[in-house]
Amino acid sequence: MGLRGKLAAFSLLLLIIPALALSALEVDRTIAVMVDDLSAVGTLIADQTFAQVRDALDRSTGDPAAALRKSKGLLALLGSSSAFGKGVVYVSVEKLNGSVLSSAGSAPSGQSAFAAAAFSDLRRRTDSLWPLTRVQALWSERTYELNRVVELNGRPFALIRVGLSTALISAEVRRAVEGIGAIAVVAVALGALAAFAFGGLVLRRPLTAIAASVERMALEGDAVRLKVGGGDELSVLAEKFNQLSMRIHNRRNQWENERGQFFNIFRSITDAVLLLDAAGAVLFCNSEAQARLGLPASGLAEGKRLQMLLPGDHPLLRLIAGAYAAGTEVRDIALEAARDSTPEHFLVSIFSLGQGPEPPGLLVILRDLQPVQELEHVVDYSGRLARLGGLISGVAHQIRNPLNAMTLQLELLRQDAAQNRDVTPRVQAVRDEIGRLDRVVGALMRFMRPERLKLADVKLEELVAETVGHIGPHSAAIELQLDPRLDSIRVDRALFGEALRNVISNAVEATQGNGIVTISSTMAAEGMAEISIADNGVGIPAENLDSIFRLYFTTKETGSGLGLSLAMRAVDLHGGTIEVKSRVGVGTTVTIRLPGAGENRAVLVS
C-alpha cells in the first residue's frame, strides 16, 4: 500500500471510530427510551387491573373467583387495555393454580400459560455494556410479561399477567440502526474521497518527484536538484534530499579517485596482486599476476573463478582454500609453481578482508623470489668485497711497516758508507725486513689465490673427529652434540677441515687447557647446516670483535693473524657465513652456516 492509500486508511479510521461510537450511543439511547416506555405502559395496566380487582373483591359478598368472572368493569378494563395499550398483547387475571378468571388479548380461553419471557430478562439484556447485545434483544419481535400478585386476607389469591410485545420497538430499532448506519457509510465514503483527494493533491506530485530523483541519482550517480514548492515538511525533505545528493556525489567522486589510485598502485608494483571475492572470483589482477600465473589479460579474468583459470593441482589454489576455511592471514609462505615447464619460486601472502571463517574476500600477493635472490647475491658479494677491502687494508699496513724500516736502514747505510763505517749490520737489517715482507706477501698470496673446490658429501661426525685429532696436546674437554638429522655436508674436505681446525684450536687455547669446548650441529632454516663451536674461555673484548677476521690481526704474542682469516675465506668459498659472539669471562661461540648436503655450488670461486 502506498503512502496515499495509508493516509486514506488512517483518515477512514479516524472517521469510523467516532461514527461507530456516536452510533452506538444513539442506538443505546433509543433502546433505553423505548424499553422504559414499554415498561411504563405495562406497569400502568397492571396497576389499573390491580385496582379494579380490589374493587370487585371489596364489593363481593360471595365467592371471590365468581365475582371476578362476573365483573363487567374488570372485563371492560382488560379489553380496553389489550386493544389500546401500546405494545400490550394480552392482559389476564388468573388464580394461582393457573385457571383464568378474566382475560383479554391473544391468550386462548382456558389456557393459563402463555409462551412469554419475563420482562426482567429484557431489562437485563438492554442493560448490557456490549451494544450488540442490546440491539440483538430488540432486533426481532418477542413477547415479554409483567406480573403482579393479588392478596386476599393476607394470602396470595390471584396473579395479574400483562404481555408486552417488542414488535413496534423492533421496527423502530431497525429503522434507527439502518438510518445511523447509512449516515455513517455516507460519512466514511465522503471522508475516503476527501483523503484520497487530499493525498493526491498534497503528496502525489512531491513524492513522485522525490522517487524519480532518487532513481535518477541511483542510475546516473550525478548530483540531482529537486524542487518542491511551499514551506511545509515536504519542502524541507526535498532540501535535505538535495544536500544528501550533493554529499553522495562528492563522496562518489572521492571514492572513484581513490579507487583509481588504488588500482594504479596495484598495477605499478612489481608483485603479483589478486583480489578475490567470497566465492573465489577474480575482482582485480595486475599485469604481474597475469604474467606470472598465466591469467587472461585485458580484464578477461575479472568475474571468473580462479579455479577455472589455473590448473586444478596448482599449489596456490590449496593455499587460498585454506585461507578461506580458516579466515586467517598467511604471510611469506614459499611456493614453487611451474610455468612453461620452468619452476618459479614465490613468497605468498594472503590477507583476509574480514574476520572469521568464510571471509568476504581475499587479497593475494605473490613476490617473485628471483630478484630477491639476485639482490641477496649482490649484498653477499658486496659484503665479501667489503671484507676483502678490510683485509687488503691490513695487508697494506703489514707491507708499509717493512718498507719504512728498509727505507730507514738504507738511509743509515748510505751515511755509514760515506763515513767508511761497517755496513754489515745495516745490510742484515735490510735483509730481515725483506724476509718479513716476503712472509707477508706469501701469506697474502696464500689467502688470495683461487681455490678449485673439490666438493663431496662428507660425514660431519668423521670430519669433526679427524679435525680434533689433528689438534696438538691439550687438556680441554671436548663435547660433541651432533644432530643425527645432519648426517653429511657438501664441502671441500681439506679446505673446510683446515678452517674447522683453526676455529677449534682457538677455542681450546681460549680455555687455557682447563675448560670445555662444545661442538654441536643442527639443521637450520632454509636447509642450512649449522655448526657451532662454543667454549667457556676468557672471551674476546668487545672492541676486538670487529677485527678478529682481519688478516694479520692477533692478540697473541706468537700468533700470525691468519687462522680466523683463512677460516672465513674457506667458509666464503663454500657460500656460507661465519658469526662470532663472545663475552669476556664467559666464553665465545663461533657459528658456521653452510648450504645443506646435496647443494650444487660453483667449483671455482676467487
Secondary structure, 3 states (H helix, E strand, C coil): CCHHHHHHHHHHHHHHHHHHHHHHHHHHHHHHHHHHHHHHHHHHHHHHHHHHHHHHHHHCCCCHHHHHHHCHHHHHHHHHHHHHCCCEEEEEEEECCCCEEEEEECCCCCCCCCCCEEHHHHHHHHCCCCHHHHHHHHHCCCEEEEEEEEEECCEEEEEEEEEEECHHHHHHHHHHHHHHHHHHHHHHHHHHHHHHHHHHHHHHHHHHHHHHHHHHHHHHCCCCCCCCCCCCHHHHHHHHHHHHHHHHHHHHHHHHHHHHHHHHHHHHCCCEEEEEECCCEEEEECHHHHHHHCCCCCCCCCCCEHHHHCCCCCHHHHHHHHHHHHCCCEEEEEEEEEECCEEEEEEEEEEECCCCCCCCEEEEEEEEHHHHHHHHHHHHHHHHHHHHHHHHHHHHHHHHHHHHHHHHHHHHHHHHHHCCCCCHHHHHHHHHHHHHHHHHHHHHHHHHCCEECCEEEEEHHHHHHHHHHHCCCCCCEEEEECCCCCCEEEEEHHHHHHHHHHHHHHHHHHCCCCCEEEEEEEECHHHEEEEEEEECCCCCCHHHHHHCCCCCCCCCCCCCCCHHHHHHHHHHHCCCEEEEEEECCCEEEEEEEEEECCCCCCCEEC
